[in-house]
Amino acid sequence: MAMTGIERVRAAEEVVARLRQGLGEVGVTLPSLRVDPVSCASSDPLPLIDLGRCTPDMALRLVAVLGGLGGRQS
């Protein structure tokens, strides 16, 4: 069964919380990370995750973390 609009928004909010926590664990903070309110404005919302803005230093930290993932085994 397909999710309702409100279920999709709640799921997106959970993703944002998990992403914020996971990034925080590796020292990356995206202060503008959120569910995009415009994508939730319709009667049948399809929420998008807005990664927002960050400083160049934080972007470099994110690059370093992502670069370290290339050698991980799943």
N, CA, C and O atoms as a GROMACS GRO file, in nm:
protein
  296
    1MET      N    1   0.084  -0.118   0.000
    1MET     CA    2   0.000   0.000   0.000
    1MET      C    3   0.089   0.124   0.000
    1MET      O    4   0.187   0.131   0.073
    2ALA      N    5   0.054   0.221  -0.081
    2ALA     CA    6   0.131   0.345  -0.092
    2ALA      C    7   0.114   0.430   0.033
    2ALA      O    8   0.010   0.429   0.099
    3MET      N    9   0.219   0.505   0.065
    3MET     CA   10   0.214   0.593   0.181
    3MET      C   11   0.129   0.715   0.149
    3MET      O   12   0.122   0.761   0.035
    4THR      N   13   0.063   0.767   0.253
    4THR     CA   14  -0.012   0.892   0.238
    4THR      C   15   0.087   1.008   0.238
    4THR      O   16   0.205   0.990   0.270
    5GLY      N   17   0.039   1.126   0.203
    5GLY     CA   18   0.125   1.244   0.204
    5GLY      C   19   0.186   1.271   0.339
    5GLY      O   20   0.305   1.299   0.349
    6ILE      N   21   0.105   1.262   0.445
    6ILE     CA   22   0.156   1.288   0.580
    6ILE      C   23   0.258   1.183   0.621
    6ILE      O   24   0.354   1.214   0.692
    7GLU      N   25   0.238   1.059   0.578
    7GLU     CA   26   0.336   0.953   0.608
    7GLU      C   27   0.468   0.980   0.536
    7GLU      O   28   0.575   0.955   0.591
    8ARG      N   29   0.460   1.031   0.412
    8ARG     CA   30   0.583   1.065   0.339
    8ARG      C   31   0.658   1.178   0.408
    8ARG      O   32   0.781   1.174   0.417
    9VAL      N   33   0.584   1.278   0.458
    9VAL     CA   34   0.648   1.390   0.528
    9VAL      C   35   0.713   1.339   0.657
    9VAL      O   36   0.827   1.376   0.688
   10ARG      N   37   0.643   1.257   0.732
   10ARG     CA   38   0.699   1.203   0.857
   10ARG      C   39   0.822   1.116   0.828
   10ARG      O   40   0.920   1.122   0.902
   11ALA      N   41   0.817   1.038   0.722
   11ALA     CA   42   0.932   0.956   0.684
   11ALA      C   43   1.051   1.045   0.647
   11ALA      O   44   1.164   1.014   0.684
   12ALA      N   45   1.026   1.154   0.576
   12ALA     CA   46   1.133   1.247   0.539
   12ALA      C   47   1.192   1.312   0.664
   12ALA      O   48   1.313   1.333   0.671
   13GLU      N   49   1.108   1.346   0.761
   13GLU     CA   50   1.157   1.404   0.887
   13GLU      C   51   1.246   1.305   0.961
   13GLU      O   52   1.347   1.344   1.020
   14GLU      N   53   1.210   1.178   0.958
   14GLU     CA   54   1.293   1.074   1.020
   14GLU      C   55   1.427   1.061   0.948
   14GLU      O   56   1.531   1.046   1.012
   15VAL      N   57   1.424   1.068   0.816
   15VAL     CA   58   1.549   1.062   0.739
   15VAL      C   59   1.639   1.179   0.776
   15VAL      O   60   1.760   1.160   0.795
   16VAL      N   61   1.582   1.298   0.788
   16VAL     CA   62   1.661   1.416   0.826
   16VAL      C   63   1.724   1.394   0.963
   16VAL      O   64   1.842   1.424   0.983
   17ALA      N   65   1.648   1.342   1.058
   17ALA     CA   66   1.701   1.318   1.193
   17ALA      C   67   1.814   1.216   1.189
   17ALA      O   68   1.917   1.234   1.254
   18ARG      N   69   1.795   1.109   1.113
   18ARG     CA   70   1.900   1.006   1.103
   18ARG      C   71   2.024   1.060   1.032
   18ARG      O   72   2.136   1.030   1.073
   19LEU      N   73   2.004   1.138   0.928
   19LEU     CA   74   2.117   1.197   0.856
   19LEU      C   75   2.193   1.294   0.945
   19LEU      O   76   2.316   1.293   0.947
   20ARG      N   77   2.120   1.379   1.019
   20ARG     CA   78   2.183   1.474   1.110
   20ARG      C   79   2.267   1.400   1.214
   20ARG      O   80   2.381   1.439   1.242
   21GLN      N   81   2.212   1.292   1.271
   21GLN     CA   82   2.284   1.214   1.371
   21GLN      C   83   2.408   1.148   1.310
   21GLN      O   84   2.517   1.156   1.367
   22GLY      N   85   2.390   1.084   1.196
   22GLY     CA   86   2.502   1.017   1.131
   22GLY      C   87   2.614   1.112   1.092
   22GLY      O   88   2.731   1.081   1.112
   23LEU      N   89   2.577   1.225   1.037
   23LEU     CA   90   2.680   1.324   1.001
   23LEU      C   91   2.749   1.378   1.127
   23LEU      O   92   2.870   1.398   1.128
   24GLY      N   93   2.671   1.400   1.232
   24GLY     CA   94   2.729   1.449   1.357
   24GLY      C   95   2.831   1.353   1.415
   24GLY      O   96   2.930   1.396   1.475
   25GLU      N   97   2.807   1.224   1.398
   25GLU     CA   98   2.900   1.123   1.450
   25GLU      C   99   3.036   1.127   1.382
   25GLU      O  100   3.134   1.078   1.437
   26VAL      N  101   3.042   1.183   1.262
   26VAL     CA  102   3.170   1.195   1.192
   26VAL      C  103   3.218   1.341   1.186
   26VAL      O  104   3.306   1.375   1.108
   27GLY      N  105   3.157   1.427   1.269
   27GLY     CA  106   3.202   1.565   1.280
   27GLY      C  107   3.153   1.659   1.173
   27GLY      O  108   3.212   1.765   1.152
   28VAL      N  109   3.045   1.623   1.105
   28VAL     CA  110   2.991   1.709   0.999
   28VAL      C  111   2.856   1.764   1.045
   28VAL      O  112   2.767   1.688   1.084
   29THR      N  113   2.843   1.897   1.040
   29THR     CA  114   2.717   1.962   1.076
   29THR      C  115   2.669   2.044   0.958
   29THR      O  116   2.739   2.134   0.912
   30LEU      N  117   2.550   2.014   0.910
   30LEU     CA  118   2.487   2.093   0.805
   30LEU      C  119   2.375   2.171   0.872
   30LEU      O  120   2.266   2.116   0.892
   31PRO      N  121   2.398   2.298   0.908
   31PRO     CA  122   2.301   2.372   0.988
   31PRO      C  123   2.167   2.395   0.920
   31PRO      O  124   2.067   2.418   0.989
   32SER      N  125   2.162   2.390   0.790
   32SER     CA  126   2.037   2.415   0.718
   32SER      C  127   1.966   2.287   0.677
   32SER      O  128   1.867   2.293   0.604
   33LEU      N  129   2.014   2.171   0.722
   33LEU     CA  130   1.954   2.043   0.688
   33LEU      C  131   1.809   2.039   0.736
   33LEU      O  132   1.781   2.063   0.853
   34ARG      N  133   1.716   2.008   0.642
   34ARG     CA  134   1.575   2.007   0.680
   34ARG      C  135   1.492   1.942   0.568
   34ARG      O  136   1.541   1.915   0.459
   35VAL      N  137   1.366   1.920   0.600
   35VAL     CA  138   1.270   1.883   0.496
   35VAL      C  139   1.229   2.013   0.427
   35VAL      O  140   1.192   2.110   0.493
   36ASP      N  141   1.236   2.015   0.295
   36ASP     CA  142   1.202   2.134   0.219
   36ASP      C  143   1.054   2.164   0.232
   36ASP      O  144   0.971   2.084   0.188
   37PRO      N  145   1.017   2.278   0.292
   37PRO     CA  146   0.875   2.307   0.314
   37PRO      C  147   0.795   2.326   0.185
   37PRO      O  148   0.677   2.293   0.181
   38VAL      N  149   0.857   2.377   0.081
   38VAL     CA  150   0.785   2.399  -0.045
   38VAL      C  151   0.742   2.265  -0.106
   38VAL      O  152   0.633   2.255  -0.164
   39SER      N  153   0.826   2.164  -0.093
   39SER     CA  154   0.792   2.033  -0.150
   39SER      C  155   0.680   1.964  -0.072
   39SER      O  156   0.625   1.864  -0.117
   40CYS      N  157   0.646   2.018   0.045
   40CYS     CA  158   0.539   1.961   0.128
   40CYS      C  159   0.412   2.043   0.122
   40CYS      O  160   0.317   2.015   0.196
   41ALA      N  161   0.408   2.145   0.037
   41ALA     CA  162   0.298   2.240   0.038
   41ALA      C  163   0.172   2.194  -0.036
   41ALA      O  164   0.065   2.251  -0.016
   42SER      N  165   0.182   2.094  -0.119
   42SER     CA  166   0.064   2.052  -0.195
   42SER      C  167  -0.027   1.962  -0.110
   42SER      O  168   0.010   1.922   0.000
   43SER      N  169  -0.143   1.932  -0.162
   43SER     CA  170  -0.235   1.844  -0.091
   43SER      C  171  -0.184   1.700  -0.088
   43SER      O  172  -0.226   1.622  -0.002
   44ASP      N  173  -0.095   1.664  -0.179
   44ASP     CA  174  -0.033   1.530  -0.182
   44ASP      C  175   0.119   1.551  -0.188
   44ASP      O  176   0.179   1.536  -0.295
   45PRO      N  177   0.181   1.585  -0.074
   45PRO     CA  178   0.322   1.624  -0.074
   45PRO      C  179   0.418   1.512  -0.114
   45PRO      O  180   0.396   1.395  -0.083
   46LEU      N  181   0.523   1.552  -0.183
   46LEU     CA  182   0.636   1.466  -0.217
   46LEU      C  183   0.761   1.534  -0.161
   46LEU      O  184   0.831   1.604  -0.234
   47PRO      N  185   0.788   1.514  -0.032
   47PRO     CA  186   0.894   1.589   0.035
   47PRO      C  187   1.034   1.561  -0.022
   47PRO      O  188   1.068   1.449  -0.060
   48LEU      N  189   1.111   1.668  -0.024
   48LEU     CA  190   1.252   1.662  -0.061
   48LEU      C  191   1.334   1.699   0.060
   48LEU      O  192   1.290   1.775   0.146
   49ILE      N  193   1.456   1.644   0.068
   49ILE     CA  194   1.548   1.678   0.176
   49ILE      C  195   1.637   1.791   0.126
   49ILE      O  196   1.705   1.778   0.024
   50ASP      N  197   1.636   1.901   0.199
   50ASP     CA  198   1.719   2.017   0.167
   50ASP      C  199   1.846   2.006   0.250
   50ASP      O  200   1.842   2.021   0.372
   51LEU      N  201   1.959   1.980   0.184
   51LEU     CA  202   2.085   1.968   0.255
   51LEU      C  203   2.138   2.104   0.300
   51LEU      O  204   2.222   2.112   0.389
   52GLY      N  205   2.089   2.208   0.239
   52GLY     CA  206   2.119   2.343   0.284
   52GLY      C  207   2.260   2.391   0.253
   52GLY      O  208   2.328   2.341   0.164
   53ARG      N  209   2.298   2.489   0.332
   53ARG     CA  210   2.427   2.555   0.310
   53ARG      C  211   2.522   2.520   0.424
   53ARG      O  212   2.479   2.487   0.534
   54CYS      N  213   2.652   2.530   0.395
   54CYS     CA  214   2.751   2.509   0.499
   54CYS      C  215   2.876   2.587   0.462
   54CYS      O  216   2.890   2.636   0.350
   55THR      N  217   2.966   2.596   0.556
   55THR     CA  218   3.092   2.668   0.532
   55THR      C  219   3.182   2.582   0.443
   55THR      O  220   3.163   2.461   0.433
   56PRO      N  221   3.280   2.645   0.377
   56PRO     CA  222   3.374   2.566   0.297
   56PRO      C  223   3.449   2.463   0.382
   56PRO      O  224   3.476   2.352   0.334
   57ASP      N  225   3.481   2.498   0.507
   57ASP     CA  226   3.549   2.402   0.594
   57ASP      C  227   3.463   2.278   0.617
   57ASP      O  228   3.512   2.166   0.612
   58MET      N  229   3.334   2.300   0.640
   58MET     CA  230   3.244   2.186   0.662
   58MET      C  231   3.228   2.104   0.535
   58MET      O  232   3.218   1.982   0.541
   59ALA      N  233   3.226   2.170   0.420
   59ALA     CA  234   3.218   2.097   0.293
   59ALA      C  235   3.341   2.009   0.274
   59ALA      O  236   3.330   1.897   0.224
   60LEU      N  237   3.458   2.060   0.313
   60LEU     CA  238   3.581   1.979   0.304
   60LEU      C  239   3.576   1.860   0.399
   60LEU      O  240   3.624   1.752   0.366
   61ARG      N  241   3.517   1.880   0.518
   61ARG     CA  242   3.501   1.767   0.611
   61ARG      C  243   3.411   1.661   0.550
   61ARG      O  244   3.437   1.541   0.561
   62LEU      N  245   3.306   1.706   0.486
   62LEU     CA  246   3.213   1.612   0.421
   62LEU      C  247   3.283   1.536   0.309
   62LEU      O  248   3.264   1.415   0.294
   63VAL      N  249   3.363   1.605   0.231
   63VAL     CA  250   3.441   1.540   0.124
   63VAL      C  251   3.535   1.436   0.184
   63VAL      O  252   3.547   1.326   0.130
   64ALA      N  253   3.600   1.469   0.294
   64ALA     CA  254   3.693   1.376   0.358
   64ALA      C  255   3.619   1.251   0.408
   64ALA      O  256   3.667   1.139   0.391
   65VAL      N  257   3.504   1.271   0.469
   65VAL     CA  258   3.425   1.158   0.518
   65VAL      C  259   3.380   1.070   0.401
   65VAL      O  260   3.391   0.948   0.406
   66LEU      N  261   3.329   1.133   0.298
   66LEU     CA  262   3.283   1.057   0.182
   66LEU      C  263   3.398   0.984   0.114
   66LEU      O  264   3.381   0.871   0.066
   67GLY      N  265   3.513   1.046   0.110
   67GLY     CA  266   3.631   0.981   0.052
   67GLY      C  267   3.671   0.859   0.130
   67GLY      O  268   3.721   0.762   0.072
   68GLY      N  269   3.650   0.860   0.261
   68GLY     CA  270   3.684   0.746   0.345
   68GLY      C  271   3.588   0.629   0.328
   68GLY      O  272   3.620   0.517   0.367
   69LEU      N  273   3.471   0.653   0.270
   69LEU     CA  274   3.373   0.547   0.252
   69LEU      C  275   3.407   0.455   0.136
   69LEU      O  276   3.357   0.343   0.128
   70GLY      N  277   3.493   0.502   0.045
   70GLY     CA  278   3.524   0.425  -0.074
   70GLY      C  279   3.590   0.290  -0.044
   70GLY      O  280   3.575   0.195  -0.120
   71GLY      N  281   3.663   0.282   0.068
   71GLY     CA  282   3.732   0.158   0.100
   71GLY      C  283   3.656   0.065   0.191
   71GLY      O  284   3.706  -0.043   0.225
   72ARG      N  285   3.536   0.102   0.232
   72ARG     CA  286   3.457   0.019   0.324
   72ARG      C  287   3.391  -0.096   0.253
   72ARG      O  288   3.346  -0.083   0.139
   73GLN      N  289   3.385  -0.209   0.322
   73GLN     CA  290   3.312  -0.326   0.272
   73GLN      C  291   3.172  -0.325   0.329
   73GLN      O  292   3.154  -0.286   0.444
   74SER      N  293   3.073  -0.366   0.251
   74SER     CA  294   2.936  -0.372   0.305
   74SER      C  295   2.902  -0.509   0.354
   74SER      O  296   2.791  -0.531   0.403
   0.00000   0.00000   0.00000
